[in-house]
Amino acid sequence: MKRGRLTAAVITAISVPGLGLGLGLGAGALNSAAQASARTSAAGAVFARHFSERPVVADCQGQPQVRPSKLTLSCADGNDYLTGLSWTSWTAGLASATGVQEVNDCLPYCAAGHFHRYPVDVVFWGGASLHGHPGSQRYTSVTLLYPSTRPNVGAHRAPATVTLPLPAASS
């Protein structure tokens, strides 16, 4: 995927929550523009000053990962995961990649369902300390941006931008 499209995706991922228009899979809108912008700016400055180790993302089992090539989003059944992740950025407070989301349609039920692939731009953001690892940070949210086709959510197409919380890492 092209760097220009990813740059636009990162700008969108930052702008959408800043405008209060971020959409989750039925989770509703994010915070107001002032709150989101202040939090994003402050978080980047805090992490740059206080966290010296490389940031991590927790997989669905809570294991810290750095620049994973695959990340399961739906741990209970493994029916939703990111794969083929190619990282363009991995910094305190923000990481971006392109890849593919593979989602099981669970039709007629999950064990008999079929996986479908969707190109996706991925942005990890936000931050919290990593429990048991002083000076380390983990990302707390992921925003998925679909440049073309999107998965179904029930009887409807997923929104073009989806923001989800990430699990906390286990110690």
C-alpha positions, -999 to 999 in steps of 0.1 A, spaced: 0 0 0 12 34 -8 28 57 18 6 86 7 -25 67 15 -12 57 48 -2 92 56 -37 103 48 -50 74 69 -30 85 99 -42 121 95 -77 109 93 -73 87 124 -61 117 143 -86 141 129 -117 119 132 -115 115 170 -105 152 172 -138 161 155 -157 138 177 -169 117 147 -150 84 155 -172 54 152 -168 20 168 -187 -12 161 -218 0 178 -197 17 205 -209 53 197 -190 85 191 -157 94 208 -151 124 230 -154 160 219 -128 177 198 -113 197 226 -109 167 249 -95 144 222 -71 170 208 -58 179 243 -54 143 253 -35 134 221 -11 163 223 -5 159 260 -1 121 257 26 125 231 46 150 252 42 129 284 53 97 267 83 113 250 95 126 284 87 97 307 89 65 286 123 55 274 116 19 262 100 10 230 61 10 232 42 -23 229 8 -35 219 -7 -64 239 -20 -93 220 -54 -108 229 -37 -130 256 -20 -99 271 15 -106 259 34 -75 249 44 -73 212 66 -49 193 57 -44 156 37 -76 153 31 -90 119 -2 -105 131 -26 -94 159 -58 -111 170 -86 -86 177 -112 -112 188 -95 -134 214 -125 -154 225 -129 -171 192 -101 -159 169 -126 -148 143 -111 -114 137 -75 -107 133 -49 -84 115 -22 -100 94 5 -90 70 12 -58 91 38 -36 75 48 -9 99 56 26 87 58 42 122 63 29 157 67 58 182 56 67 217 19 74 214 13 64 178 21 36 154 9 30 119 8 1 95 -9 -13 65 -22 -49 64 -52 -71 60 -81 -78 84 -94 -113 82 -130 -117 96 -151 -148 99 -186 -143 86 -198 -169 111 -225 -181 86 -244 -203 94 -223 -204 126 -186 -195 134 -172 -230 131 -187 -234 96 -181 -198 86 -157 -184 60 -129 -158 65 -130 -127 43 -100 -104 38 -102 -66 39 -73 -42 32 -69 -20 62 -47 9 75 -40 4 112 -32 31 138 -23 22 174 -25 52 197 -31 63 232 -10 50 260 -8 37 295 20 23 315 28 -14 311 20 -32 344 51 -46 359 75 -28 336 83 7 349 92 31 321 74 11 295 43 21 276 15 2 258 -9 14 232 -45 15 244 -66 19 212 -65 8 176 -82 26 147 -89 7 115 -94 26 83 -108 8 53 -97 22 20 -121 0 0 -143 -29 10 -154 -32 47 -166 -62 68 -202 -67 76 -214 -61 111 -247 -80 114 -268 -69 85 -249 -37 79 -215 -27 64 -189 -16 90 -182 22 90 -151 33 71 -133 41 104 -135 18 134 -119 25 168 -115 -3 194 -99 -6 228 -68 -28 230 -63 -53 259 -39 -45 288 -8 -65 289 -4 -92 315 26 -90 338 
